[in-house]
Amino acid sequence: MFLFRVKSLQQRLIFFLLLPVICLLVVVGFLGFIYARQVMLNEWREGAIAKLQWAAHNMDMRLGKPIEWIEMFHKTGGGRAEYALQNWILGQLRELEGVTKVHLQWLGQRPERRTMRMGSEMHLHMDTQRMMQFHRGRITEVTPPTYDTQAGHETVSLVSILKDESGKEVGNLEVAVRFEYLMEDIIKLGWWQSDMACLIDDSGIFLAHTEWMMNERGKLGETNDPLELAVLKAMRENPNGTVRGPGHPPDKVAGFYRMEQAPWTIVIFAPGRKILAPIVRFRFYYALGGILCIVVIILLIRFVGGKAVSAVKEISRAAGNVARGDYGDPLPQKSQDEIGQLIGSFNAMVQGLKERDFISNTFGRYVDHEIARELMRQPEATRLGGEKRQVAILISDIRGFTPLSESLSPEAIISILNRYFSHMIEVIRHHKGIIVDFFGDGVLVFFDPLDGPIEPTVHRAIRCAIEMQDAMGAFNEEMRKEGLPELEMGIGLNAGQVVVGNIGSETRAKYGIVGSAVNLTQRIQGEAAGGEVVISDSIYRYSHEHLKIKESLHVQLKGVQERITLYQIEGFRDASLIG
């Protein structure tokens, strides 16, 4: 009974359909995806580590055999060893599978040269006296694979340093092993051929790899691949592990395992989609099931909220009429639920639009309608704030009007100003100027290029200034007919960067400009006598090829540190630029 007493449309949709289903789909899908992804990545990690461990163990076993004999040779230096024992150990080293060379060299004494033929290779034996004169030895280096020109294949060398009791180096022992022999068991593994794998040293240099694309590369991470760099970092912290690349699922994942007998690491790479293919398919089917659920929900909403849909359609139709300028009568409000509140809000919005249009028609009639529509398409025109732009600025002022106004009645002053501004506003609108403000008998106008170049806008501002001076003739003719004194106007023009946008508060704002360029224009206007148009150097640079210059002025303006050059203009040289 409680469910049928719920009258709120929003509550019906939430409790009956949307909230339970959406929450269930999102929670189950998210948790299921995370769990399944983690399980699959863990399975791959365990399998990859097992593969790498097996491969590293095989290489360690093959490399461990010569290492055992080398360490046995080291132990003969602790006491008075027999030459025969040392020679026998060297002979055993030469007989090991994969060993291509055993080379013992003593320092500081020329050895007795005797040779012994082992297979197809000649080996050098040193004199018996020096053979026994070392105290201890240790393997200091396992070299990277290098090509042996005599043997005709790559070899890895195990280098031992032999020292006397004082710690001085007295000789070294080098045992070369075929690299192909060390890699033999790994090459037989199926994954080594099917997956992207490589053998690298501690600095990331490739010792062996399976990808032909790596033939031109010498080091892991040299291409700044994020996954390869992450593998190198992880190698410095742990002897083995796995690393995931970027993406969900990751583009690639990698596993690595460090050998014990040599400073080498085996690395394997696998595509993430291959590993997570089942979960990717699950995600697709789950999304398909979610879409079906949404379709069912939509059908249920249409069934349960039939009246609400009808009301929304009525509001939509009325909104279309408002967009065309037909406000019509208020919509009837038949209920007190959310739909009823929406209709009430819509009626209040329409009433607000009517009031806004009234304000626009009253206070916004000084801007050309075409310019107003262009401004409304600008993002900053509909919100407080603005952006920096290059514009042309015009400020005009009637010369000697203040003392004249003291001799006239208030009615006569307002009548003169209204006639004066009616002439000026018409010219400004014709040239698409934007009137920012009237201050006494002066007016501030700017010309906005919007998204276009500034030069045509500057030409438009100059034409406007010239026509404003021409319009003073018709205005003064009216003044003479009524026995009123004639007036003269000075105009200053400047171009510069200002902040263009809505200035004010949320309750009261105007579209205008602010910046130092406005102040400079005011100073320039002050240098213009009656009937003159004075421009700044920035205006001159944009239009000097087309202007007739009557006089140039070098003046010191208030608030400006250095003297600047201004120009008094007569008009355009080219008649096509006039009008």
C-alpha positions, 0 to 999 in steps of 0.5 A: 500500500505504501508504494501506491501512496508515493506520488513523486515521479522521481521516487517512482522511477527510483524505487520501482526501476532505475536505482535498483537495476542501475546499482546492481548492474554497476556494482556487479559489473565493476566487481566482477570485472576487477576480480576476473581481471586480477585472477587472469593476470595472477594466473599469467604471472604464475605461469610466466614466472614458472617458464622463466624460472625453468629457462633460467635454471637450464642456463644456470645448470649449463653455466654451472658446470664450468663454474664448478671446475673453475672454483675447484681450480681456485681451491688449489691455490690455498696451499702447496698444490701439485702442478699435476692436479691443476693441470688435470683440472684445466684438462677437465675444463677443456673436455666439458661440453660447450667449452671452446677455450681455456686460457691461463695467463701469469703476470710478471714472468714469461711462461715456458711455452708448451702446447697440448693438442685437445681436439682441433685446438692448441692450448698453452701450458705455463711453467710449473713453478708459476702454476702453483704460485697463487693464494686465492682466486675468484670469478670476476666477470661473465662477459656478454656474448661476443663473436669468436672469429676463430671458433666461428660462433658467439662465446661467453667468457668466465674470467677469474683473477688469481692473487697472491697472499698480499692480494696482488694480481698474479694471473688470470684464467679465462674459460670461453663457452659457446653461447648457443650451448647455453641457450640450447634448452631455452630454444627448444621451449615452445614459448621462446619461439611463439612469445616475444622474449629476450635475454638482457644484461643488467644495463638492458643490452640485448644478448638474445631475442626472438623478435626480428623487429629487435634486430635494429635495437641494442638495448631494452628501453631505448625507445622510451617505451613505458613498459620496457622502462618499468621492467628495467626499474623492477629488475633493479628492485627484485630478482623476478616479477611481472609488470603491467603496461598502460591501458585497461586492459593493458596493451602488454604485460611483461615477466622477468627472471634473473639468473644466478650464475650470470648477471643476465635476466630473461624477459618475456612480453605478452599482449594484454588482450591475449591474456584477458581475451575471456574477460574482454568477451565477458565485458562485451556480453555484459554491456549487451545485457545492460543495453537490454535491461535499459530497453526494458527500463525505458519501456517500463518508464513509458508505461508507468509515466505516461502522463508525465511524458505527455506533460513533458511533450507539452512543455517541449512544444511550448519551448519551441514556440518560445524559441521562435519568439511566441511566448503564448499563454502560461501552461496550466499547472494541474498537479503538485508533483515534480511535473507540476513544479516543472510547469510552474518553473517553465512559466516563471522562465517565460515571464523572465524572458519577457522581462529580459527582452524588454530590458534588451529592447530598452537598453540594448538598442544602441548595438546593431542586431547583427553584431548582437547576434554575433556577440551572443555566439561568443562564450564570454558574452553570456557569462561574467568575465571575458578574454584578452583581445586586440580591438579598436577603441574610439572615444568622442567628446564635445568641445566646450560643452561644459561652460555652454551647459551652464547657460542653458536650461536642463531641458535644453541640455538633454534635448541637445544631447539626445539629438547629438547622440541620435546622429552619432549612434546611427553612424556607430551602428552602421559601422558595427561599433559596440557602445560601452558607455555614455559619460556626459557628452562623450561616448566610448565605443570599441570595434571587435574583430571577433575571430577575424583579423584586426586590420579590417576592424581598424579601417572600420573604426577610422571610417566611423570616426570620419563619418561621425565628424561629417554627421556634425554638419547635419546636427549643427544645421538643426541647431542653427534652425532652432537658434541654438549654438553649434558644437564641435567634437574631438575624436581619439582612436587607438588599438590595443589589447583589452579584456572584453566581456561582461563586467558587473555582477550576476544581477547587473552587468554590461558587455564592455572593455577594460584595460590600459588601452582604454585610458590611453584612448581617453588621453589621445581624445584629449589632444583632438581639437574640435572637428579633428580625428587623432589616431595613435601610432598603433592605428597608424601602423595598420592603416598608414598606407591608406590614410591622408595625414594632416599633421603628426604630433609628438606629445607627453600624455598624462600617465605615459612616461615617454613622449608618443607620436599621434597623427591628425587624419583628413581621410582615406587616400583610396576612395574605395575604403570610404563608406 
